[in-house]
Amino acid sequence: MVDELLRQTGTFAAHQALVERVMDNNDQERERGITILAKAASVEWRGVKINLVDTPGHADFGGEVERALALVDGVLLLVDAAEGPLPQTRYVLSKALNQDLPVVLVINKVDRSDARPEEVLLDVEHLFLDLAHHDHHLNFPVISAVAREGRAMKGVGMPGADADLVPLLDAILDTIPVPQGDANAPLQALVTNLDASDYLGRLAIGRVHAGTLRKGEFISLLGKPSDGAQPVLKRRISNLSQFRGIERKEVETIAAGDLFIVAGIDEVEVGDTLANVENPIPLPRLEVDEPVLRMSFAVNSSPFSGREGTYVTSRHLNDRLQKEILGNVSIKLFPTDSPEVIEVAGRGELQLAVLIENMRREGYEMQVSRPEVITKEIDGKRHEPYERGTIDVPDEFVGAVTQAIAPRRGRIVDMRPGDAGRTIMHFSAPSRGLIGFRSLLLTVTRGTALVHQSFAGFEPWAGEVPHRLGGAMIADRIGPVTAYALDNLQMRGTLFVEPGDEVYEGMVVGECSRGEEMVVNAVRAKEKNNIRTHSHDDGVKLAAPVLHTLETAIEWIGDDELVEVTPKSIRIRKRWLNLEDRRRANKKG
């Protein structure tokens, strides 16, 4: 959709090569098919500049949604003409209606063979009835589109072969109000996001609510109030830019209503106000939800450390994480007793997995622990974060989903029919019970379930949540894995390695069928002798191993295990590699 808007408004020339999904410029966004970072662009239509902000839908990146909505005056709600509103549609739309933002509904992909635009419109209207706070929320224009081909029309139907996106652009101008703000008033600008540049340092991104920002001018930075006092710093704007198309163009001034990118203020944080020096008046502060999960990031201490990565020291690790929190305000860092271990807190396991995968691709080596929830003491009782979620699942798997969520201390709070043959299930569960739940859900429903979850608040501790059933199969020495050794081990459980893989003492090579841990020799070779028998000389037949991804490895490990992450490998290991060290640690524990 954004690609065609940029092309048809003349931002890109007709002959210019344009990468598909130009706003999803992160490798992981393209691979996972999701938006991870909120990004802005702009187009011009009928002499009016329109700023576009693309937001994620996943609740783990909800901090991006909250900040993006503070930049805009209205929203385009894109809904697939076949799939209809998804669980994450409810999450983002509820945030928009809470801020009383007008909505333009776009029913996309109406050319699909299984498109059902009339039914989808009815589903969306029911969603608005559930979420609307005022009567005017129920009045919204409807546009049918085939975004890939740049065609649109008003109402429900199929755009003509010669149609373009003019109906959509006109609906934006008619529905979204002109920004309110006096360019001659004292300056008030809200910082909603941060970025970092190798040349300009810390960048503040936000919107001018009143007055005018000028390059080279001194402004007051109003930070977070402390002990009732409002801290005020006087700073100079060294560089000022705005969004033009998908680029950032340096300008001299930015007036009220427009978005800005400012450099030269090292102390700026999300939610701060840039104000007039003579009359600094703060805007209502934008607050971001606190993180609910934490993991420890540590220097890789395995025998294979330094073989595959470029950045392997604690200094490298700390510098990279400090750079991350410059632009990602929903990530928090906490020191630990060891200088080689840093505690990282975030909104969910997917957000932390994306961070680890980015670092891995950049050449970092590290070892990470299992995620654990951040608890609070409320009225003298231990409370933990809870999440509410929605599962859209075929009718035949409703029982399997209920059985999957019950042991994780979750409960189904509502169930209603969805599309033909499908059921919508609403549930509530502790956050720690949902670690690994997504992959389990896809397994028990054969990949047919859609799930979306969001933070619901803190509730009393729910008790113990069961983890995996099998114990770890642990290598007792270093060396290459042999097929002969695996042939004897595969009867004892599931293997994680293949013949030829390098292992070391304390590395987990499989999961036992029983709950106890098992120390094994995975590198044993067949003895060479002169005896020849039919049974001895049979070829080894091995079952395919379970090759863990980063997400599944993090979900699988226990409290005494770590995931070793390098640019080329993902290995599971014990926190203490030596058997005697593990026994001593268990006695102390």
N, C-alpha and C positions, 0 to 999 in steps of 0.2 A: 504494500500500500504506500509506504513512504517513498519507495523507489520511484513509483509512477507519479506521485505528487511532485517530487523533485524534478522529474523529467518534463511533465506537462506544464509546470509553471515557469519553465525556462531556466531553472537553476543549473541543469545539465543540458548541454547541447544534444540535439537528436542523434548526432553521429557519435557522441562520446561513449566510450565503453564504461559500463556501470556494473560493478560487482553486485550480484544478487543479494538482497537483504543487507543493504549498505549500512544500516544502523547497527546490525549485529556484527561488529567488526572484531570481536574477541573470538579466538579459535574455539574455546569451549562453548560459546554461545551457538556457534554454527553446528558443532558436533552434537550437543545435547538438545538442540532445537528450542532453547529457552532464552529469554532475556535475563541477564545477570546484573548488568549495570544500567542505570537510567542514563539516557543520552539525549542531547538536544540538537535540533537543526532548525532551519527557518526557510520559508518560501515567501514569495510576494505574489499577491493576487488582487487585481483591480486596484492597484496602488496601495494595498494594505499589507503590512508585514505580518506573517503568521508564524509564531514560534511553535515548533512541534517538540514534545518531550516523550520519548519512548520509555515505558516503565515495565519492570518485571511483574509477573503474576504470582510467582511462588512466594509463600509466606516467609521463607528463610531470608528472602531479600526484601521483606516488607519495609525495612528502613529506607530503601530506595523509593518505594511507592509513596511513603509519607512525605519525603522531601520533594519528590517530583510534583505532587499535588499542590505544594506551597508555591510552585512557580507559575501555575496555570490558572485560567479563568473558566475553563470548561474541558470536557473530555469527549473523545471519540471512542465509543464502545464497539469493538469489533467482535462479531459472533459468527461462527462457522454455520453456513446454511444447512449442513447435514448434522453436525455434532450438537448444535445448540449451545446454550450457556453451560460452561464447565464449572466445576466447584470453585476454581480460582476466580471466575468471573464475579461470583458473589462477593469474594473478599475485596477485590479492587473497586467494584461498584459501591459497596458499602462505605469504603473510605471516601469516595468522591461525593456521595450524597450526604455524608456527615458534614462535609465542608460546603454543602449547598451549591455544588457546581452543576451547570446545565450540561445535558448529555445529548449527543448526536449518535443514534444507533445505526451502525453499518452492518448489514447482513451480507457477509462476504462468501465467495465461492458458490454463487447461485447457479453456476453452470455445471456443478457436480451431478453425476447421474442419480445419486441418492439424496439430492437436495430436497428440503421440505421447508421452504422459507415461511409459509403461513403458520405452521406448527411452531417453528422456532420463535417467531414474533410473539405468539401466544405465551410461550415459555418465558420469554424476556419480560412480558407484561406482568406475569405472575411474580417474577423476581422483583420488579419495581414495586409491586403491591406489598411485598414482604419488607422491603428495605426503605421505602420512601418515608420521609419525615413531614413533607408538605404536599398539598394537592398539586402544586405546579411541577413537582418532580415527575408526575405521571404524564405530562405533555412533552413529547420529544419527537423530533423529525426522524423518519425512517428512510434509509438509503439502501438500495440493493446494489451490489457491486461484484465485479470480477476483477479484483485488484491486480492480479498478475498481468492482465491484458489492458488495464487502465480504463475500464468501462464502468459507468454507474448510472443509476436513474433514481428518481424520487419514488417512494412507495415500495411495494413488494412486487417483484416481477423479474424479467430477464432483460438487461440492458441491450439495446440494439448493437449490431455489428459495428456501426460507425459512431457509437457513443463514446464519451470521454468522462473525465472526473469533474467537469464543471458543476453538475448538480451537488456533488459533495462539497466542493470549495464554496459554492454559494450558500449551502446550508451552514457551513462553519461561520461565514460572515453574518448570516441572519440570526443564528442561535447564540453564538459565543459573544458576550458583551465586550465593548471596547474597554480597555484597562482604565480604571479610575485612578487618578493621581495628578497632582499639580506639579508640573515641571519647574515652576518658580518658587515652590514652597521649600522650607528647610529640608535638607537631605535626610531620607530614611530608606535604607536598603537592607534586606534580610539575606543572610548567607544560608543557603540550604544544602550545599554540597562542597566538597573539597577535592582538589586534584593536585598533582605534583608535576613539575617540569624540571628536566635536568638543567635548563638554562635560567628559568625564572624563579625556581623554588616553589614554595607553597602557593597554590592558586585558590582563590575563593570564588565560588559560583553561586549566583543568586538572582534576585529580582529587585529592581528599584521601585519602591512603593510611592515615594514622593521626592521632589527635587531632581537634581541632575548630578551625576558622577562626572568628574573631570580629571583627565590624566594629569599627573603632577601636582594635584591639589592635596592639601592636608585634610584628613577626616578624623572623626572620633570613632574608636572601636569600643563598642559597649559589650562586654563579655557577660558571662553567667554571674548573677548576683551571688555574693558570698557574705553570710552573716547579715543579710539585709542591706549591704552596701553594694552599689553598682560600680564595678571597676570601669574606668575610662582611660583608654590609651590614645595618644595622638600619633597618627601614622600618615605617611605620604604614599599616594598611589603611584607606583613606579611604572606600571603597565596596565592598560585598559583594553579589553577586547570584547567583541560580541559575536553571536552566531550568525554566519552568512552561509546558507546552504548547510553543508556538513562541515564547513571549515570554521576556524576562528579568525576573525579579522580585527586587526588593531585599529582602534578609533580614538578620537580625542574626547568625545562626550557621549554619555548614555542617559536618556531622559526617563522620567517615570513611566512604568508599565513594561519596560524592556528588560531582557536578561543581560547579565554582565559576567565577565571573567576578570578578576582583579589580581594583580601580583604586587608584592612588596610588603605584605603584612604577615610576618612569620607566626604571630600569636593567634591568628584568627581560628575560630572553631565553628562548627555547624550550630546555627541558632543565634549567632552574634548579629548585632546591628551595626551597620556603617552609618554614621550620623553626622550632621553639621557640627563643626567645631564650636561655634558660638552658642548653639542651642541643641545639645545632644538629647534626643528623645528616643528611648528604646521602643522597638516593635515587640508584640507578644512573642515570647521565645518559642522556637520550634524544638520540641523534645523528641528524642528517638527512643523507642522501647529498649529496655535493658536486655543484655544477652542472657540466655537461659542455659547454654551448654558450654563446657570448657574442656580443653585438651591440653596436654603438655607436649611441647615441641622441644626436642633435645638433639644435641650433636650425635651423629651416627657413631656408635661405639662398637659396632660389630667387627669381626676379623676382615670383612670385605670393605671396610670404610675407605673412601678415597679412590676406589677403583673406577667408578663410573661418573662421579660428580665433579664439578668445577669448584663449587663453594661448599666447604665442609667444616669450617670452624664456627665457634660460637659467635665470633664477631660478625661473620657473614650472615648468620642466621638472625641475629639481633638487628642488624642494619636493614635487612629485607623486611622484617616484621614492622620495624619502626616506619619504613617507607609505606607499608600497607595501610597503617592506621592514619596516615596523612589524608588519604582519599576515601577510606572506608570507615565511617564513624560507628558502624554497628559492630566492629571488631574491637575488643579491649585486650590489653596486655597486662599481665601481673607478674612480678618477680617471684622467684622461688628460693629455696635454701641453696641451690646449686647455680653457679653462674652459667653452666652449660644447659640449663633447662629453663624454658620460658612457658608460662601458662597463657594460653590464648582462649578467649571467650567469644562466642558468637551466638547468632540467633537460631542455628540449627545445624544438623550434621551435613546437609548438602552445602551450606555456605562454607563450612570449614573444609569440606572435601574439595571444593572449587579452589580455595586458597592453596591447599597442599598441592593440588595438581598443577596450578600455575607455577608454584615454586619449583616443582619437579621439572617442568619443561624448561625453566630458566637455568637449570644445571645445579640445583641445590640437592644436597643429601641431608636426611634427617631421620629421626625415629619419633613416632607419635603414639600417644596412649589412647585407650578407649575413651570416648566422650563420657562425661559425667555431668549431672545436672547441678545447677547452682541453687542451693537451698537458702531459705530465710527463716529466722525466728520471729514468729508473730504471736503475741500474747503468751510467750513462754513455750509455745509448741512449734515443732519443726514442720515447715511447709515446703512444698516443692512445686515447680511449674507444671501446669496442666495445659493441654491443648485440646481444642475442639476441631473436629474434622468432618469431612463429607466424603463418602465413598459411593461411586456410581458403578454398579456391578450387575452382571447378568443374574436373573432370578435363581438359576440352579446353583450359584455359588454363595448365596446368602448365608446358608448354614456354615460353610467353610470359613467365611469371613468372621462370623460370630465366634466360632471356635478359636480362630487365630487371635482375636483381640481380647478374649476373656482372660487368659492366663497373664496378660500384660497389664492387668488391673484396669482395663478399659470397659466401658459400658455403652451399649447402644441406647441413645436417648430419643431417637425418632426414626421411623421407617415409613417410606411412602413410595408408591409406584412412580417410575420415571418414564423413559421412552418405552416403546413396545418391547417386552421381554426383559426389562431392566428395572432395578430397584435402587432408590436413593437412600442411603443409610447415614444418619448423623450420629457421631460418637464423641465421647469425652474420655481422655486417658492421660496419665502422667507422661511428661516428655520423655523420661528415661525408658518407659515401656514402649515408646515408639521408635527407639533406636533400632534400626534394622527391620522395622515393620513394613516399609515400602517394598523391599525386595521379597519378603515373605508373602505379602499380599499378591504380588504379581505371580509368584510361584503357585499359590493355591488356587488362583483364578485363571491360570494359564495365560497371563498377560492381558486379560480383558478388563481389569478394574482401573478406574480413574480415582485418584485420591488427592485431596487437598486438605491441609491442616494449618491452623493458625493459633497463636498464643492466646490463652483464655484467662490467665491469671494464676495466682498461687492458692493451693488448697492443702489441707493436712496430708502428711506423709502417708502413702497408701500401703506401705509394707514391702516385703521382698518381691522382686519381679524375676521370674526364672530366666536363665540365660540358655546357652546351647546345652544339648544333652550329652554330647560326647566329649571325652578328654582329649588332650593334645598328644600327638605322636611326635616325639622330640628326637632329633638326631644327636648321637653321642660323640661324633668326631667329624673332622673336616675332610672334604674330598668330593670327587664326582659321584653322583648317584648311579648305581648299576641296576640293570633290568632284573638281574638275579635276586638282588636284595628286595626290590619292590615286589617281585612275584610272591615272596614269602609274606610280605607286609600287607598286601592288598586284601587278604582274607580277614585282617584285623580291623579294617575301617576304610575310610576314604582318603586317597592320596592327594597331595597338593603339588607334587614335583614329578618330573619326567626323567628318564635315563639321560645322563649327561649333564644335568643341572648340578651346579656347585652348591654344597651345603656346608654348614659349620656346626660345631657343638652348641646346643641350645636353640638351634633353628627348628621351627615347627614344620614338619614335612607331611602331616596329615591329621585327620581326626579319627580317634578310636570309636568303635561301635559302642563301647562301654564308657562310663563316666570317669574312670581313672586315667591318669596320665601314663604314657608308656615311653620309656627311653629305648630307642632302636638304633641299629646299625644299618644305615641306608646306603653305605658305600661298599658293602661286602661283595667281593668278587667270587665267582665260582672256582673252587679248587681244581687245579690241573692235575690229572692222574691218568693212568693207563686203562681205567675201567670204562667200558663202553656198554651201555644198556639203552634200550629203546626209551624207557621212561626218563632217564637222565638227559638224553639228547633231544628231547622235545623242545620246540621253540617256545619261548616265554610269551604268553598272551596277557597283556596288561589292559585293564580298563582305563578309559580316558580320565586323566586327573581333573580335579576342580582347580581351575586357574583363577585365583582371586583378582578382582579389580580393586582399586583403592577403596571404594565404598564398601564392598563386601568384606574386605580384610578388616577395616575399622569396626564394622558391625560384629564380626566373628570373635575378635580377641576378647580375653578376659582382663581382669584388673592387673594380673601379674604378667601380662604379655604386651608387646609393642609391635607396631608395624614399621619395618625399615623401608624407607622410600628413597629411591635413587632415580636418576633420569631414565634408566633402562630396566629397573627391576622393582618389584614389590614383594618383600619377604615378611613372613611372620616369625617372631622370635620371642623367647622368654626374656623377661626383664633381667634375670640373673642367668647367665649362659651356663655356668658350671653347676653340676648336679649338687655338689656339697653346699655351694652358695644358696641354691634354692631351698635345700633342707633347712639351713640356718635361718633363712628369711621366713620360712613357714612356721618355725618354732617361735620366732619373735612375734609373728603376726597372731 
